[in-house]
Amino acid sequence: MKKMIIKGGQRLSGEVTIGGAKNSTVALIPAAILADTPVRFDSVPDILDVHNLMIILESMNVHSTFEDGVMVIDPTEIVENPLPSKAIKSLRASYYFMGSLLGRFKRSTVTFPGGDNIGPRPIDQHIKGFKALGANVTEDEDTVYISAYDRGLHGAHIFLDVVSVGATINVILAAVKAQGITTIENAAREPEIIDLAMFLNNMGAKIRGAGTDVIRIEGVDKLVSTATHTIIPDRIEAGTYLSLATAVGDGVMVNNIIPEHLESFTSKMLELGVDIKIDGDKIFVPKVDQLKAIEVNTSPFPGFATDLQQPLTASLLKATGQSVVNDHIYPERIKHVIELQKMGAKIKHADGVIYINHSEKLTGAEVEAGEIRAGACLMIAAFMAQGTTTITRADNILRGYDSLVKKLTKLGADVSITTDNTL
C-alpha cells in the first residue's frame, strides 16, 4: 500500500489539464475484446485500474501496450482462460468482462468484482439483462457463470428496474453481436455510455439512443477498428480539481473539459458563490474569499454525480453556515466523514445525510483513504489544513486520478507518494 504525504497551508495556482475519463476507460478496455481487429485508444489515463485491466487482458492472450496516453489492444488471438481473481477483485468495473466475454464467446465466468466499498451495488439488473438475451446465469459463492453457448444470444426488450450505468453498459456489450434488435428502457444516460457507443459504432455496431433513456442495439457479425478512439475528458477529475481550486486556489485554470458534462456541478459552484469563468473547453476558478452553505442531492446523470459529493465536501467546510449532502445513489458513501473529524472538521452524518459546518481550522493528521473519492476529499482537506497530513491506502486515490502528483506539483503543491511497508 502507498501513502500520500501533503504539506498543508498551501495556496495553489496555475493550470491543470484533465485526462481521459476513468469511467469510460474501464468500460472501453473490456469492450475492445469484442473487436475482430486491433484497437487503439488515445487520452487513456495513467491510473492503477488501467494497469489491472491490462493484467486481465494478458490472461486471455490479449496483448496490449500503453505509453504516453496511447493504448493498443490486440484481441485477435484471444483465448478463453480463467481471469486472475486478484486483478478482478481489485476493481469494480471488471464486471464489464461479463458482457464482453458473453458477446465474444457466448459465455463467461467471472469472479465477483471488488473495488470501492461504498455500500450495496448489486448486479441483479445485469443478470436480468443477460437472461433476457437468452443466457443461463448461475452463481456459486463469489463466481458468476453465464452461458448462451448452445443457442446463442438474441435481441430482447429489457426494462431496467433501476437506472444503472453498469447494467446499461453490460447489456450493450452482450447485445452488440447478438441476433436481432435489443431495446433497453430506463437506460442510464451518462456521457461515458455515449463514449462507449461511439467507439462501438465506429467499428460497425448499430447502437442508437445512447444518452437517452431508450437505447436500441441491432446485432452485427463483425466489429472492425479503422481509427483511433479518443476518450472523453474525465468529468469527475475535473470536478475534483474545481473543488481543490475553490478550497485553496489563488487562480486555477482547468483545461480539457466538456462544460455540458459538468452543468450540475458548476451550478452548485455558482450557488456557493464561486465566480467561475467558462470559456470553451476550460474553466477558470478565481481566488475565493467566502462561500455560502448549500444543499447537494446526488442523482443519475444529468443530476449531481455521486462521485463528486465527497470532493466538494472538503470545499463546503469553508462555507458560512451548514451545508447538507444527500447521496441518494450511495447513502453509505460516508467514509470521509470520520477521517475529516480527525482533522478537526465540524462534520457528521445521520440517517444517510451528511451535515457540514464551517470549520475555521483544520489540522494535519494521519487519515485513511477508504475509497477513491473519499481519498480525493481528504487530499483537498489536507491542503486546507495546517501541518502535514499522511493519507494511508493512497492506492485508492491513484486508481482514479491520472498523473496525480505531477499535476498537483505543477500547481505548486508539496506532495509525495511513498510505499507503506508496514501494511
N, C-alpha and C positions, 0 to 999 in steps of 0.2 A: 504494500500500500504506500501511497505517497502523501506528503504533507505540503500544504501551501503556507508560506510564511509571508505575512504582509505587514509592513510598517505603516501604522495609521497616521491620521492627521495630515494626510497629503491632499493637495489640490491637483487635479488632473486637467490637461488641456491638449489640444491638437486634433488630429484626425484618426479615425479608425475605419477600416474597410471590412464590411460584413462578408463572410464566406457563404458557401453553398448550404442549403437547408439540411440540417441533420435529419429531420423527419421525412424529407424527400429521399435523401441518400439511402437511408436504411430500408426503404421500400424499393428503390431503383436497383440496388445491387442484387437482391433476390430475384427481381423481375428479369434481370439480364440473362438468367439461365433459360428463359423461355425462347431466347433468340436462336436462330439457326446459323448465325454468323457471329464473329467477334463484335463487341460493342465498345464504344468509347464515351466516357463522361468527362466533362470539364467542370471546374469550380467545385471539386469534391473537397469537403472539409477534412483537415488532418486531425481526426478525433479517434479515440480508442475504439468506438463502435465500428468504424470503418475497418480497422485492423483485425478486429474479431470476426467481422463478416468475411474478410479475406481468408482467414483460417478455415472457416466453414466451407467456402468455395473450394479451397485446395483439397479438402477431404473428399470432394466429389470429382477430383481430377479436372476442376475448372481453374485454369491458370489466370492469374491477374497480376498487373503491375500498377504501382501508384507512385507518382512523382510530380511535384510542383502542381498539385491540384488536378492532375490528369490521371484517370484510371482507365485501363484497358482490361476487359474481361473476355476470355475466350471459352465459351461453353461447348465448343464443337466436339470435344472428346469427353463430355460429361458421363459419369457412371453413377449408378445407384449405390451409395455406400451409407452406412450409419453416420449420422452427423456427430461431431465432437460435442459431448454433453457439456463440457466446461465452457466452451465458447457460446453454446446455445443458451446456457443458463446465465451468462454474463449480460445479456441484453434482451429486453422485451421484444424488440422488433424482429428477432429471429423467427417469430411465428409466421412471418411472411413466406418462409420456405414451405409452410403447409400449402399455401395456394399455388406457389410457383412450381413446386415439385409435383403437385397434383395435376397442374396444367401440362407439365412436360412429360411425366411418366404415367399419369392417371393413378398415381398412388404416392403416399408419403408417410414417413414415420418420423415424428419429431418429438423430442423431449420437451416437456412443458417449459417454456422460457422463463428467464428471470428478469433482471433489470431493476428498476426502481421499485421499492416497496412503499407505495403511496395509497394502499387500500385495495379493495377488491377490483380486479379488472378481468371479469370472466370472458371466456371465449365462446360462450353459448351461441352468440349471433354468427360467429364464424362457422361453427359446426352446423347451425341451421342452414346457412347458405350452401355449404358443401353437400349436405344431404339433399337439398332441393335440386342440385345439379346432377344427382344420381350416385353420389358416393356413399359407401358404408363407413361409419365412423365409430370406433371403439376406443375406450380409454383404459389404461392399466397403470394405476398409480400416477406417475408423472409423465407418462408417454401416451401420445395420441397416434392412433393408427387410422389412416384414411385411404380408402381404395375404391376406384371405379375401373379397375384393370380389366375385368371381364367384359364389361359392356360400354365403357367409355363415359364421357360426360355429355350432358345435353343441356340446352338452354332451358331456363326456368324463370318464373316470376317470383321474386323474393322481396318481401316487405320486412325490413329490419325493425324489430320491436323498439329498439333504442338507436339513436344516432351514434354510430361507431365508426371512427376513422379506420381502425384496424380491420373490422369486418368488411367494410366497403372495399378496401384495398385487396384483401384476401379473396373476396368473391370475384373481383375484376381479374386477378391473376389466374384464378382457376377457370374462369369463363372465357378468356380471350381466345383459347384454342378449342373450346367445346363446340359441339354441333348445334347449330340453331342460334336463337336470339335469347339473351338473358336480360331481364329488366330488374334493376334494383331500385326499390322505392324507399323513401325515408333515408336516402343515402347521405353520408357526410359530405360537406361542401368545401372542405379545406383546400387551400392552394396547392398543397402537396399532392392531392389527388388529381388535380388538373395537370400538374407536372408529370405524374406517372402516366396519365392517359396520353399526354402529348408525346412522351417517349415511345410508348407502345404504338400509337397511331403512325408515327413517323417510320415505324418498321412494317407497317401494313395492317395493323389492327384496326378494327372498326368499332370505336367507342364514341358514343355521343352523350352529351348531357353532363359531363364532368364539371363540377362547380355548381350544379343544381341538385335538387333532392331526388331526381329521377335520372338514372344512368342506364343506357341501353348498350349492350355489347353483342355484336354479331360475330360469332366464332370464325376464325380463319385457320388455314392449314399451316402457313409459314409466317415467320417474322424475320425480316432481313434488315439489318442495320446498314445504312449508307452514309450516315453523317454523325458528327459528334453531338451529343446532347448536353447542353449547358444547364446545370442545376440552378433552380431559382435561389435568390438570396434567403438567408435564414431570418425569418421574422422574429423568432424567439431570441436569437443572438442580438438582433437589432434592438429589440425592446430592453434587453439586459443592459446594453451599453447606454441606451437612452436613460434608463434608471440610474446607472452609475454617474452619468453626466449631471443628472438632476441633483444627486446627492452630494457630489464632491467636485463638480466640474467648474472650471474657470472659462468655459467656452470650448465645446467639443463638437466637431463635425462628424456625423455618422454617414459614411458613404455606402453605396450599393444596396439600396433598399427599394422595395416596391411599396409606395405610400398606401395604396389601396389595401394591402395586406395588414396594415397597422392602424387602420382608422379607429377601431375600438380602443386601442391603446393610446394613440395620440390625442384622442378626445378626452381621455382621463388626465393626460398631462396638462392639457389646456385648463381642465377643471381644477387641477391642483394649483394653477397659477403660473405654469411654465410657459414662457413666451417663445415657443419653438418656431423655427422658420423652415418650412418645407420647400425645397427647390429641386424639382425633377426627381432624381434618384438619391437625394441626400437630405438629411435633416440636421439643422444646427440647433444646439441647446446652449443658451447663454448661461452665465452665472446666475444662480437662483438664490435670493436672499430670504424669501419667505414663501411657505407653502400653506395651502388651505386643506383641511381634512376633507376626505371624500369617502364614498361608499363604492366598493367594487363587487360586481356579481359576475362570476365566470359562466360561460355558456358556449355551446359549439359555435364554430365559425359561421357568420362573421362577428359573433359576440366576443367578449373579452376572453382571451386564451387562458386556460388553467395554468399553462407553463409560464405565464408572466405574472401571476399574482404574487409569487414569492420574491422575484427580483424587485418588483415595485414596492413590496412591503418595507424593504430597507429604506427607500426614499420617504415613505409615509411616516417614518419615525421623526422626520424633520417638520412635519405639518403641525400647525396650531390646531388643537382640539383632538377629537377622537375619530380616527378612520375605522371603517369596518370592511372586512373582506368575507364574502360568502362564496366559497368554492362549491358550486352546485354539481360539478363534474366529479371531483375527488375531494369530498369533505374531510378525508383523513390526511390531506396534504398539509400537515402541520409540523413536520419535523424541524423546521427552522425556529419555531416559537421558543422552545426550551433553550435552544442554543443562543438565541438573541438575548434571552433573560440573563444568561451567564455574562453577557457583555454590558448589562445594566439597562437593557431596553425595557420600556414600560409596555409590554405586550402580553396578551393572554388569549386563550381560546376556550370556548364553551359551546357545546351542542353544535359543533361543526362551524362555528362563526369565530373569526379572528378579530380581536379588538386591539387597535394600535393607538397609543397615546404619545404625544410629543415627548421625546426623550432628549433632554438637553446634552447629556454627556454619556457617551459610550466608552468603555474601557477594553483594551485588548485582552484576549483570553484564549484558552485552548478550547476549540469547539469542533464539532463533527459534522461533516457533510453527509447527511443520511441519504441523499439522492441528488440528482443533477441540479435542479432548480433551487432546492434548499441551500445547496452549496453556493450557488450564484448569489443568493440573498446574503449569506454570511460573508462572502467576498466583498460585496458592496459595503456592508456594515463595518467590515474590518478597516476599510479606507476611511470611514467616518470616525472611527474610534481613536482614542489617544493610546499610544503604546503599540506593542506588537501583538498580532493575532496569529495563532497557528491553527490552521484548519486541517484536521485529520481526515482520512478517507477522501483525499482530494482527487483520487482516481475518478470518483463520481462526477466531479466537475469537468474533468478532462474528457469524459465520454461525450460531452455535448458542446464544447466550445473550441473552435478552430484556433490553433496557434495562440493560445490564451496569454501566456507570459510575454511573448513577443509583442502582441498588440497592446497589452497593459503597459509594458515598459516604454513603448513608443509614446504613450500618453503622459509619461513622467512618473510611473508607479515604481515603488520599491517593493518588488515581489519576486519570490523564488519558489521553486518546487524541489523538494528533497525526498529521498526514499526513507520511509519509516521501517527500520529493520526490527523494531520491537513487536510488530504485528505478525 
